[in-house]
Amino acid sequence: MGTNKSRPLIVQYIVLALINVVYVIIMLSTSHFNLQMPEGKYAQNAMNGTDVMTYVEPARNFLTYGVFGKGTDPDYHRTIGYPMFLSLFMKFFGRDLWLYGVFFVQALLFASIYPMLFVINRELLGLGDKIFYQALMFLTASGYFIVTTPVVLTDMFFSVFFTCGLCLGILSIVRQRLIYLILHIVFLGYAAEVRPTLALYPILNAAVLVIAARKAGIVNTKKIRMWIAGSTIALMVVCNGPAIRNYINNGFFESTDIVAINLYDCLMVEVLFLEGRVDLYRMANRELEQISDIEAQIKKKKDIAFQVFRQYPATTIGKIVTHAGTILLRLPWLDTAALAGVDLSPGAYNKLSGRQIVIVRSFDLAITLCFMLIYVLFASFIIRQLRDGQLLFGLTLMAVIVYFLFPPFIAGGGFRMTLPVIGIIALCAFSELGRYFNSSGL
């Protein structure tokens, strides 16, 4: 990139990296207790009951035994990308300082997602710089890419590497640079080692690259067709790295058992609780205790879960919709409030005065309506693309969003489940909002 083209990227990065660093400093100053690993004197902090130790323990185990797992047994539950990252800090910063190194490096790393979205907007979406800065203001004000900076979880970490891989793939086509294509495969491959969600993504990725080639007017060139085909084959291998690892170590070709856990121990349990049939869960657990083979256990959990879903379809759909609401309509800054020690439980809500309840409900309603508007505008953007004949563009964009958002609806997880795609959603939504204002003459 030339100097003039790269200047806005550099400025964006510096400003937003400073915001992230300041945020980490503030959180360490005000919420130090709740940011520590939930063990020892910190055992009952805000991280207790979260997934953080499922990443920390494999990292520690690797430094001791050279294996991401327990002792000399490789883990099949978590992928190795994030524990590998953590283990580097444990090794070079030591027991007392590694966590702070992770926080500040994540602050610098996470800020890179903004310039990458800027490039994706310019080279693929073509919505204009003004739309990008409007979306940037919304994302920053909402805290989407800031809140999880001082937290040991994979969601934002994955989102950065996925977005970088997507950005490099688009640039490899537009600039016709082989090095970008290679890095595209490397970054998406590493992202797949952070979260096991990219097994089927290479199919969608091929469509994204075709769209980029169409926009650049080079889709019919032999070199570009070879690049797209070759990168798709390579990604089908590297994005299934976790499944290949499990096949080598445990004899079954599946990235993780998390899908089965989410279906069986999360969604199914909630459905059975609402139906007053938790006894079925206990009976199923006794049946599973008789199965020692990991692959057979995973298959059995899925089979039992889907039997329950077919038996209680309305309740199942209701829980999925509820989970979708907690993912799509939750303000990220509420997680900051929780880390700061603010009690957000129903019990605390019931202790509020009448006036305070009105204020809280009004605030909650305003946030809900705001986020609902963003998603409605995004849907309108997709519909308009389809009506304008941009079928591949509109369908691919919609498929990418659904690919990342629908699976989390099974078990919930909060706003962080939207992080891989919220930037693209915001860009499209603000483009549509601008179109409505322009068409109305405002």
C-alpha positions, 0 to 999 in steps of 0.5 A: 500500500502507498503512504496515503492509503496506509495512513488512515490504517495506521491512525486507526490502529494507534488510536484504538490500540491506545483505547484498549491499553487505557481500558486494560489499565483502568480495569486492572486498577478497579477490578484486579481481583475479578481479572485473575484466574479463579484459583487460590485466593481468587477462586470465587471471583467473576471468572469462576464458572467460566471457560478460562481454566480450560485454556490455562490448564492445557497451556500449563500442562504443555510446559510440564509434559509437552502435551496440550491435555492432561499429563501425557494424554492429548486433550480432545475438548479444546483446540490448541491455538489459544493454549499455545499462545498462553504458554508462550507468555507463561514461559517468558513472563513467568508465573506472576507476570504472564497474565498481564503480558497476555492482557496488554498484547491482546490490547495491541492485537485486538486493535488490528481488527479495525484497519482490517475491516477498513480494507475489507470494506474498501476492497469487497463491500465497497460501502465507502469510508464514511460508512466505515467510520460510522460503524467504527463509532458504533462498535467502539461506543458499544464496546464490542472489540474492547470489553474482552481485552483483559479476559482469557477467552478465545472469542476476540482472539479468534475473530482477529485471526479470522478477520485477518485471514479474510482480509488477506484472502481478498487482497490476494485476489485484488492485488494478485499477490501470492504471499497474501494468498499463503498468509490467508491460508496460514491465518485462517488455519491458525484461527481454526486451531483457536476455535473449531468452527471453520471446518466447513468455512472453506466452501464459503471462503471460495465464494468470497474470493470469487466475489472479490475477483468479480469486483476486480474484473479478473474472475475468468483468468486462469491464475485466479481460478487456480488460486481460488481452487488451490486455497480452498483445498488447502483450507479444507485441510488446515481448517480441519486440523483439530479433527485430524489431531483428534483422529491421530490421538483419539481415533475419531475425526471430529474437532471437539466434543463441545457441539455434543456438550452444547446440545446435550448438557446445555440446550437439552437440559434446559428443554427438559427442565422447562418440560419438568422431565429432568429425570430423562437427563439423569436416566440418559447419564446413567446410560452414558456411564456405560459407554467408555469410547469417546466417539460413541459417547459423542454420538450417543449424546447427539442422538439423545439430544435430538430425540428430546428436541423432536419430542418437544419442538416448541420448547426447543425453538423457544430456548433457541430464540431466547439464546439468540436474544441474549447473544444479539441484543446484549450490550457488551459494556454489561460484561465490564460492569460485571467484572467491576463487581456490579451485581446484575443478578435478578436478586439485585434487580428485585432490590431496586426501588420503583424509580430505579427499576423504571430507569433500568427497564428504559435503558434495557429497552433502548439498547434492545431496540438499538441492536434490533435496528442494526439487525433489521437494517442488515436484513434489509441490506441483504434483501436489497442486494438480492432484489438488485440481482447481486445474488452471489454477493447477498447469499454469500454474505448472509451465509457467512453471518448465519454460519457463525451466529446460528451454532451459538444459539444452541447454548447461548454465550452472550455478545462475544458470539457475534464478534467474528461477524459484528463488524460486517453486520454493522457496516452493512447496517449503516450503509442501509441506514444512510440509504434510507436517509438519502432517499428521504432527503434528510 
